[in-house]
Amino acid sequence: MDQPIVAQYKPYRIDVEEGETYLWCSCGLSKSQPFCDKSHVGTDFKPLNFQATESRTLLFCGCKHTRGQPLCDGSHNDLTEEYAGDDRPLEELLSLTEEVAFDPSGRAMLDGDCYVQKPAGLNWVPEGGLQVAPLITGDDNAKHLGQYYARMSGGNSEPRRYPGSDVVLFGMSGRGEVRISGRPFGIEAQSGVHIRADESFEVSCDSGEELSFLVTVCPGHSEAEILTAPLENFAKDYPERAFSCDDSKRNSMADRFYQVLIGEDTGSAEVSQFIGEVPKSKAAPHRHLYEEAIIILSACGMMWTETRRAPVETGDIIFLPAEQEHSLECTEDSGMVLAGHYYPSGEPNINY
Ligand code: FES
């Protein structure tokens, strides 16, 4: 036996307690997954001792191919050619779920505070030289993320900051400049900009240019503070702040692709931003430990939760609370492109 046995492809969700030790099975033979029951005796495999430094929920690797033993790093996605799909007949799925109507504000509520929001129903208000519309706030039972749509038509916004929160921008249309505590960075469609906690930023674009972007705030309970002048507190240890799509940085996840634009590798410990490509398919129902905001950049499909479903199309925003079961379906041959922001920071390919 020179390769471990796949106990199960998906990880095991375990609530660990601070100070406790856990003996993770590396061979895959244990009958007490994900932990060792000494079935490895006689093989070259040995269990791995893990001590919890805090009480929290963790995903222990079940496929035994993780490079981050003992925790799942998404390696199970590379053990199959296709991402795990939902092979239940459509009639069964329709009988289990009700299609939810959109209310006048353009929102369709799914299970567990998950919702789909259409941009046409948003309530835009002027704020510091921008037009701003809330997408996800604490009133929506978001615990970590706040998200707003912002747009401007030529000119400069006033400087602002979100006290105590990291802010990540995602360009939706147009082209402009973001000055972070005085330092200029470009923003355009499908690019990201990271403003670190307590730095100020202002946005500008040429006259005649329409610039729109998402503003994701984490923690999301902080309100915009409009300033009379930019701050001079640029965090010089993190000089790179603007990130664009780069095919050489794409990661595969079976037959799906994603690129993390902003995350742990770029110095973001709180929030991650990624772009993903999904082929025509319906993912098997799954959950993430993180809280997520998704925007559909192209294509149509359906967002499914346990008992509800809502159609999605280009421009729709989805709020996905942590641990909410869901399945996003792409119904177009061209495949779907989407962008996501989630807390805590990490890889978007880890689910259970
Ligand atoms: S039973 Fe698998 S490592 Fe012990």
Residues whose N, C-alpha, C, O or C-beta is under 5 A from the ligand:
A	BS01	FES	W24 C25 S26 C27 G28 L29 S30 C36 D37 K38 S39 H40 K46 P47
